[in-house]
């Protein structure tokens, strides 16, 4: 309660906006369910419920595991609570309830409102409403207890000196487990999930708890006494999971916290001193290398690339499990190459700006060092720019080469694709770094969250707007000259913005027909001017901001405001 009271006023405004957006989402979802409720028969509703409860467990594990770790082992109030004459299990239960007010609560509201709307439409028995409430709470308790169990068990296995790796392992493990949960119906059956739900076929065996939950709600809706047995079974299972979690409190909670707080491992013996000759490097190179060393020694920094792994690896696995074959992914180069370029550029726009913006907040505790070094803001900005651009570029270029070899692209397609992304993505990095100088935030418990929410949204929008503009000359170069007649027809039939665009495309294609070499050179030069120009302008703006002094918002785990009226993380 004190943590909630000490929140800054802007946090309450953010919560209000989030609740408003969530309320609009619930309204649209409920209205949609009311519209299509006639088509949802009892077998279809049973399939939706069973898969929905599976998603409840999956989402809580995916999004809740890192939060559980934070509440159990990273919360600063534990330093005080463990010195008080309070039983450990009481502290644990409060942490358990505190963790419920987050992702589980959002999931609860997101599920119960549409289910109640459907019950009102079909005029369900009065038993339906309390049974839905209790069954949904039981499923959330099961999912949350599993998340706690995983944390309490793994903390005993992973050495304390690997605390950062522990957090990385938790995020990766939760992602893998959630993906396997989501894909369970597809892997267990030969038919697609949507087809089975619409056909009213059972998705899971009767002995699975999610089937018990579905049967209890279906029976309660009809007013049948048949709901009682599965309802009792699901409640008993939730109690068992909660008791099992509480049984590991003393060993997994207090001992685990002490283990992680003290650190561990024996100190490595220092090897004999090696003589080395230090070389002075250009400041831009030195700043970039400093960033690389900071990223390399903390595995949590690499979590920003985790969605790429899930997108590529699990997307491929999902396609294969859905009945696709490797040969289905291969096709004409004229089709697969442009599609792959669009996908990769979408990924670059998502990660390049985020990587560049985080380089500013990474200096939260070392800003004073940069101020006393004989470095200008220009040296710091360009040093951070090249390394934040290079890391995602190298990673995704390797992935693209592997995919290109599998799809049989030509050498020219390899070179042109990698070159155009190398040029265009520099601008995204420049925009991200500038926004990092005006909206940096440092949270020691969550190092991936290094940008204020509003600025992060601006970065996302600005990255894709820039990408759209920078790709205009490149896309025109890819359009075949045979499309000139079609563009002219569109220009004559449609007025306004789209007609003007079609007219511009027609004019360029006419020029391309008359002099393809000159148009190609002009398109390449225009792409270079836009991309490198944007990167240079925003990097110089970042350098000027660094010279003037930047402020980084320091997030406190307790949510308390800073004392003496000073802003933590300020250069002055």
C-alpha positions in Angstrom: 0.0 0.0 0.0 2.8 2.4 0.8 4.5 1.6 -2.6 1.2 2.5 -4.3 0.9 5.8 -2.3 4.5 6.9 -3.1 4.1 6.5 -6.9 4.8 9.8 -8.8 1.7 11.5 -10.2 2.7 10.8 -13.8 2.5 7.0 -13.0 -1.2 7.4 -12.1 -1.8 9.2 -15.3 -0.2 6.3 -17.2 -2.3 3.8 -15.3 -5.4 5.8 -16.2 -4.5 5.8 -19.9 -3.8 2.1 -19.8 -7.2 1.4 -18.1 -8.9 3.5 -20.7 -7.3 1.6 -23.6 -8.1 -1.7 -21.8 -11.7 -0.7 -21.3 -12.1 0.1 -25.1 -10.5 -3.2 -25.9 -13.0 -5.0 -23.6 -15.9 -3.1 -25.1 -14.9 -4.1 -28.7 -14.3 -7.7 -27.7 -17.6 -7.9 -25.8 -19.5 -6.3 -28.7 -18.0 -8.8 -31.1 -18.9 -11.7 -28.9 -22.5 -10.5 -28.6 -22.7 -10.2 -32.4 -21.4 -13.7 -33.2 -22.9 -15.4 -30.1 -25.6 -17.1 -32.2 -22.9 -19.1 -34.1 -21.2 -20.3 -30.9 -22.7 -23.6 -30.0 -22.1 -25.5 -26.8 -19.3 -27.7 -28.3 -17.7 -24.7 -29.9 -17.8 -22.8 -26.6 -16.3 -25.8 -24.8 -13.4 -25.8 -27.2 -12.9 -22.1 -26.8 -12.9 -22.3 -23.0 -10.4 -25.2 -22.9 -8.0 -23.5 -25.2 -8.6 -20.2 -23.5 -7.6 -21.6 -20.1 -4.5 -23.1 -21.7 -3.6 -19.6 -22.9 -4.2 -18.3 -19.3 -1.5 -20.6 -18.0 0.8 -19.8 -20.9 0.5 -16.0 -20.7 1.0 -16.0 -16.9 4.2 -18.1 -17.4 5.4 -16.1 -20.3 4.9 -12.6 -18.8 4.8 -13.5 -15.1 8.0 -15.4 -14.5 10.3 -12.4 -14.7 8.0 -10.4 -12.4 7.9 -13.3 -9.9 11.7 -13.3 -9.8 11.6 -9.6 -9.2 9.2 -9.9 -6.3 11.0 -12.8 -4.7 14.6 -11.9 -5.1 15.1 -8.3 -6.4 12.6 -6.3 -4.2 14.4 -3.8 -2.0 11.9 -4.2 0.8 13.1 -7.7 1.5 16.2 -6.3 3.3 13.9 -4.9 5.9 11.2 -7.6 6.0 13.7 -10.4 6.7 15.0 -8.6 9.7 11.6 -8.4 11.3 9.9 -11.1 13.4 7.6 -12.0 10.6 7.2 -15.6 9.4 8.7 -16.1 6.0 5.5 -17.7 4.7 3.6 -14.5 5.5 6.0 -12.4 3.5 5.8 -14.9 0.7 2.0 -14.9 0.7 1.9 -11.1 0.5 4.4 -11.3 -2.4 2.1 -13.9 -4.1 -0.9 -11.5 -3.8 1.2 -8.6 -4.9 2.2 -10.5 -8.0 -1.5 -11.2 -8.7 -2.1 -7.5 -9.2 -0.4 -7.4 -12.5 -0.6 -9.7 -15.5 -2.9 -12.2 -13.7 -5.4 -9.5 -12.9 -5.4 -8.2 -16.5 -5.9 -11.7 -17.8 -8.7 -12.3 -15.3 -10.6 -9.2 -16.4 -9.9 -9.8 -20.1 -11.5 -13.3 -19.8 -14.3 -12.9 -17.3 -16.1 -10.0 -19.0 -16.5 -11.7 -22.4 -17.5 -15.0 -20.8 -20.1 -13.1 -18.7 -21.4 -11.4 -21.9 -21.8 -14.7 -23.6 -23.6 -16.1 -20.5 -26.0 -13.1 -20.6 -26.7 -13.7 -24.3 -27.6 -17.4 -23.8 -29.5 -16.7 -20.6 -27.3 -19.1 -18.6 -28.3 -20.5 -15.2 -27.4 -18.3 -12.2 -24.8 -20.9 -11.2 -22.8 -20.0 -14.3 -21.6 -16.7 -12.9 -20.0 -17.7 -9.6 -18.6 -20.9 -11.2 -16.9 -18.9 -14.0 -15.4 -16.6 -11.3 -14.1 -19.4 -9.2 -12.8 -21.6 -12.0 -11.0 -18.7 -13.7 -9.4 -17.8 -10.3 -8.4 -21.4 -9.9 -6.7 -21.5 -13.3 -4.8 -18.3 -12.6 -3.7 -19.7 -9.2 -2.4 -22.8 -11.0 -0.5 -20.8 -13.6 0.9 -18.4 -11.0 1.9 -21.3 -8.7 3.8 -22.9 -11.6 5.7 -19.7 -12.2 6.6 -19.5 -8.5 7.6 -23.2 -8.5 9.9 -22.8 -11.4 11.6 -19.8 -9.8 11.9 -21.5 -6.4 13.4 -24.6 -7.9 15.8 -23.1 -10.4 17.3 -20.7 -7.8 18.6 -23.7 -6.0 20.3 -25.0 -9.2 21.9 -21.9 -10.7 25.0 -20.5 -8.9 24.6 -17.1 -7.2 27.4 -15.7 -9.3 25.3 -16.3 -12.3 22.3 -14.2 -11.2 22.2 -12.3 -14.5 22.3 -15.5 -16.4 19.5 -16.8 -14.1 17.2 -13.9 -15.3 18.1 -14.6 -18.9 17.4 -18.3 -18.4 14.1 -17.5 -16.8 13.0 -15.4 -19.8 14.1 -17.9 -22.3 12.5 -20.8 -20.4 9.2 -19.0 -20.0 9.1 -18.2 -23.7 9.9 -21.8 -24.7 7.3 -23.3 -22.3 4.6 -20.8 -23.3 5.2 -21.5 -27.0 4.9 -25.3 -26.4 1.7 -24.7 -24.5 0.2 -22.6 -27.3 1.2 -25.2 -29.9 0.0 -28.2 -27.8 -3.4 -28.6 -29.6 -1.8 -28.4 -33.0 0.9 -30.9 -32.1 -1.5 -33.3 -30.5 -4.0 -33.4 -33.4 -3.7 -33.8 -37.1 -6.2 -31.1 -37.9 -5.7 -27.3 -37.6 -6.8 -25.8 -34.3 -9.4 -23.4 -35.8 -11.0 -26.2 -37.8 -11.3 -28.4 -34.7 -12.9 -25.6 -32.6 -15.5 -24.8 -35.3 -16.3 -28.5 -35.7 -16.9 -28.8 -32.0 -14.3 -31.5 -31.6 -12.6 -32.0 -28.2 -9.1 -30.5 -28.2 -7.7 -32.2 -25.2 -8.2 -35.5 -23.3 -10.7 -35.6 -20.5 -8.0 -36.0 -17.8 -6.4 -32.6 -18.4 -7.4 -29.9 -15.9 -8.3 -27.4 -18.6 -11.0 -29.9 -19.7 -12.3 -30.1 -16.1 -12.6 -26.3 -16.1 -14.4 -26.2 -19.4 -16.8 -29.0 -18.3 -17.6 -27.2 -15.0 -18.6 -24.0 -16.8 -20.6 -25.8 -19.5 -22.5 -27.8 -16.8 -23.2 -24.7 -14.7 -24.5 -22.8 -17.7 -27.1 -25.5 -18.3 -27.9 -25.8 -14.6 -26.8 -29.4 -14.5 -25.4 -31.1 -11.4 -22.7 -32.5 -13.6 -20.6 -29.4 -13.1 -19.9 -30.3 -9.5 -17.3 -33.1 -9.9 -15.0 -31.2 -12.4 -15.5 -28.0 -10.4 -14.3 -29.6 -7.2 -11.4 -31.3 -9.0 -10.1 -28.0 -10.4 -10.4 -26.3 -7.0 -8.6 -29.1 -5.3 -5.8 -29.0 -7.9 -5.4 -25.2 -7.4 -5.1 -25.7 -3.6 -2.5 -28.5 -4.1 -0.4 -26.2 -6.3 -0.6 -23.4 -3.8 0.4 -25.7 -0.9 3.2 -27.2 -2.9 4.5 -23.7 -3.6 4.2 -22.7 0.0 6.1 -25.8 1.1 9.2 -24.6 -0.8 9.1 -21.1 0.8 11.8 -21.5 3.5 14.3 -23.2 1.2 13.5 -21.5 -2.1 12.6 -18.0 -0.9 14.6 -16.9 2.1 17.6 -19.1 1.4 17.5 -18.3 -2.3 17.4 -14.6 -1.5 20.4 -14.8 0.8 22.2 -16.8 -1.8 21.7 -14.3 -4.6 22.3 -11.3 -2.3 25.6 -12.6 -1.0 26.9 -13.8 -4.4 28.9 -16.9 -4.6 31.7 -18.8 -6.2 35.3 -18.7 -5.3 37.4 -15.9 -6.6 39.4 -16.9 -9.6 43.1 -16.9 -9.1 44.8 -14.1 -10.9 47.0 -15.4 -13.6 50.5 -14.1 -14.1 50.6 -10.5 -15.2 50.9 -10.2 -18.9 52.8 -7.5 -20.4 50.8 -5.5 -23.0 51.5 -2.4 -24.8 48.5 0.0 -24.7 47.6 1.7 -27.9 45.7 5.0 -28.1 42.6 4.6 -30.3 40.3 7.2 -31.9 37.7 8.3 -29.4 34.8 7.1 -31.6 36.3 3.6 -31.7 37.1 3.6 -28.0 33.5 4.6 -27.0 32.1 1.9 -29.3 34.4 -0.8 -27.7 33.4 0.4 -24.3 29.7 -0.2 -25.3 30.6 -3.6 -26.6 32.3 -4.7 -23.4 29.3 -3.5 -21.3 26.9 -5.5 -23.5 29.1 -8.6 -23.6 29.5 -9.0 -19.9 25.8 -8.8 -19.0 23.7 -11.5 -20.7 20.5 -9.5 -19.9 21.5 -7.1 -22.6 21.0 -9.8 -25.2 17.3 -10.3 -24.2 16.4 -7.6 -26.6 17.1 -10.0 -29.5 15.0 -12.8 -27.9 11.8 -12.0 -29.9 13.8 -12.5 -33.1 14.7 -16.0 -32.0 11.1 -16.8 -31.2 9.9 -15.3 -34.4 12.3 -17.2 -36.6 12.7 -20.5 -34.8 9.3 -21.0 -33.4 7.6 -19.7 -36.6 9.5 -22.3 -38.6 8.6 -25.0 -36.1 4.9 -23.9 -36.1 4.8 -24.1 -39.9 6.3 -27.5 -39.9 3.9 -28.8 -37.3 1.0 -27.4 -39.3 1.8 -29.8 -42.1 4.1 -27.6 -44.3 7.2 -29.0 -45.9 10.6 -27.4 -46.5 9.9 -27.4 -50.2 6.8 -25.3 -49.7 9.0 -22.4 -48.4 11.1 -22.4 -51.5 10.0 -20.6 -54.6 11.0 -18.2 -57.3 13.7 -15.8 -56.3 11.6 -12.9 -57.6 9.0 -13.7 -55.0 10.9 -15.0 -51.9 13.6 -12.3 -52.0 11.3 -9.2 -51.9 9.2 -10.8 -49.2 12.2 -11.7 -47.1 13.6 -8.1 -47.5 10.3 -6.6 -46.2 10.3 -9.0 -43.2 13.9 -8.2 -42.3 13.4 -4.4 -42.6 10.4 -4.7 -40.3 12.6 -6.5 -37.8 15.4 -3.9 -38.2 12.9 -1.1 -37.5 11.8 -2.8 -34.4 15.3 -3.4 -32.8 17.8 -0.9 -34.2 16.1 2.1 -32.6 15.7 0.3 -29.3 19.3 -0.8 -29.3 20.6 2.7 -30.0 18.3 4.4 -27.5 19.4 2.1 -24.7 23.1 3.2 -25.1 22.2 6.5 -23.4 20.5 5.0 -20.4 23.3 2.5 -20.0 25.4 5.4 -18.7 23.1 6.0 -15.8 25.8 5.4 -13.1 28.8 6.5 -15.2 27.7 9.9 -16.6 30.1 11.7 -14.4 33.0 9.7 -16.0 32.0 10.8 -19.5 31.9 14.4 -18.3 35.5 14.4 -17.0 36.9 12.6 -20.0 38.4 14.7 -22.8 35.6 13.7 -25.1 33.1 15.8 -27.0 29.5 15.0 -27.4 30.2 14.3 -31.1 32.8 11.6 -30.2 30.4 10.0 -27.8 27.4 10.1 -30.1 29.2 8.6 -33.1 30.9 6.0 -30.9 27.6 4.8 -29.6 26.0 5.0 -33.1 28.3 2.6 -34.9 28.2 -0.1 -32.3 24.5 0.0 -31.8 24.0 -0.2 -35.6 26.6 -2.9 -36.1 25.3 -5.5 -33.5 21.8 -6.1 -34.9 23.1 -5.7 -38.5 25.7 -8.5 -38.1 23.3 -10.8 -36.3 20.5 -10.4 -38.9 22.9 -10.4 -41.8 24.1 -13.9 -40.7 20.5 -15.0 -40.4 19.7 -13.6 -43.9 22.7 -15.4 -45.4 21.6 -18.7 -44.0 18.0 -18.2 -45.3 19.2 -17.0 -48.6 21.4 -20.0 -49.2 18.4 -22.3 -48.3 16.2 -20.3 -50.7 18.8 -20.2 -53.5 19.2 -16.5 -53.9 21.7 -15.1 -56.4 24.9 -13.3 -55.4 23.5 -10.0 -56.7 20.4 -10.4 -54.5 22.6 -11.2 -51.5 24.8 -8.1 -52.0 22.0 -5.7 -52.9 19.8 -6.8 -50.0 22.5 -6.6 -47.3 23.8 -3.3 -48.7 20.4 -1.5 -48.8 19.6 -2.6 -45.2 23.1 -1.5 -44.1 22.4 2.0 -45.4 18.7 2.4 -44.4 19.1 1.1 -40.8 21.7 3.7 -39.9 19.0 6.3 -40.0 16.9 4.2 -37.6 19.8 4.0 -35.2 20.3 7.8 -35.4 16.7 8.5 -34.5 16.7 6.0 -31.7 19.8 7.5 -30.1 18.4 11.0 -30.2 15.2 9.9 -28.6 17.4 8.1 -26.0 19.0 11.5 -25.0 15.6 13.1 -24.3 13.7 10.1 -22.7 16.3 7.9 -21.1 15.3 5.7 -18.1 17.3 3.3 -16.0 15.8 0.4 -14.1 18.4 -1.8 -12.5 15.8 -4.6 -12.1 14.9 -4.4 -15.7 17.8 -3.3 -17.9 15.9 -3.8 -21.1 13.4 -1.0 -20.1 15.6 2.0 -20.9 13.1 4.4 -22.5 10.1 6.2 -21.1 6.8 4.9 -22.3 5.7 7.9 -24.3 9.2 8.3 -26.0 9.2 4.5 -26.7 5.9 4.9 -28.6 7.3 7.8 -30.6 10.4 5.8 -31.4 8.3 2.9 -32.8 6.2 5.2 -34.9 9.1 7.3 -36.1 11.1 4.2 -37.1 8.4 3.0 -39.4 7.6 6.4 -40.9 11.3 6.9 -41.7 11.5 3.4 -43.1 8.5 4.1 -45.4 10.1 7.3 -46.7 13.6 5.9 -47.1 12.2 2.9 -49.1 10.3 5.0 -51.7 13.3 5.3 -54.2 14.3 1.7 -53.5 10.8 0.3 -54.1 10.5 2.3 -57.3 13.7 0.7 -58.6 12.2 -2.7 -58.0 8.9 -2.0 -59.9 9.2 -3.4 -63.4 8.7 -0.9 -66.3 5.8 -3.0 -67.5 3.7 -1.5 -64.6 3.8 2.0 -66.2 0.5 1.5 -68.0 -1.2 0.3 -64.9 0.1 3.3 -62.9 -1.2 5.6 -65.6 -4.6 4.0 -65.5 -4.8 4.4 -61.7 -3.8 8.0 -62.1 -6.6 8.6 -64.5 -9.3 6.8 -62.5 -8.4 7.9 -58.9 -8.1 11.5 -57.7 -6.4 12.8 -54.5 -3.3 11.4 -52.8 -3.3 7.9 -54.3 -3.9 9.3 -57.8 -0.9 11.7 -57.3 1.3 8.8 -56.1 0.3 6.7 -59.1 1.1 9.6 -61.4 4.5 10.0 -59.8 5.2 6.3 -60.2 4.2 6.4 -63.8 6.5 9.4 -64.5 9.5 7.6 -62.9 8.8 4.4 -64.8 8.7 6.3 -68.1 12.1 7.8 -67.2 13.3 4.3 -66.2 12.2 3.0 -69.6 14.1 5.8 -71.4 17.3 5.6 -69.3 17.4 2.7 -66.8 21.0 3.3 -65.8 20.5 7.0 -64.9 17.3 6.3 -62.9 19.0 3.5 -61.0 21.9 5.7 -60.1 19.5 8.5 -59.1 17.5 6.1 -56.9 20.6 4.8 -55.1 21.9 8.3 -54.5 18.5 9.5 -53.2 18.4 6.5 -50.8 21.9 7.3 -49.6 21.0 11.0 -49.1 17.9 10.2 -47.1 19.4 7.5 -44.9 22.8 9.0 -44.2 21.4 12.5 -44.0 18.9 11.5 -41.3 21.5 9.5 -39.4 24.0 12.5 -39.5 21.4 15.1 -38.5 20.0 13.1 -35.5 23.5 12.0 -34.4 24.6 15.7 -34.3 21.4 16.6 -32.4 22.3 13.8 -30.0 25.9 15.2 -29.7 24.6 18.6 -28.9 22.2 17.3 -26.3 25.1 15.3 -24.7 27.2 18.5 -24.6 24.3 20.4 -23.0 23.7 17.7 -20.4 21.3 14.8 -20.4 19.1 13.6 -17.6 18.3 9.9 -17.0 15.3 8.9 -14.9 16.4 6.5 -12.2 13.7 4.0 -11.4 13.6 3.0 -7.7 12.2 -0.5 -6.9 10.3 1.0 -4.0 8.7 3.6 -6.2 9.8 6.4 -3.8 10.6 9.8 -5.0 14.1 11.2 -4.9 15.0 13.4 -2.0 16.3 17.0 -1.9 14.4 17.8 -5.1 17.2 16.6 -7.4 16.7 14.4 -10.4 18.8 11.3 -10.2 20.9 10.6 -13.2 21.4 14.3 -14.1 24.7 15.3 -15.5 24.9 18.3 -13.1 
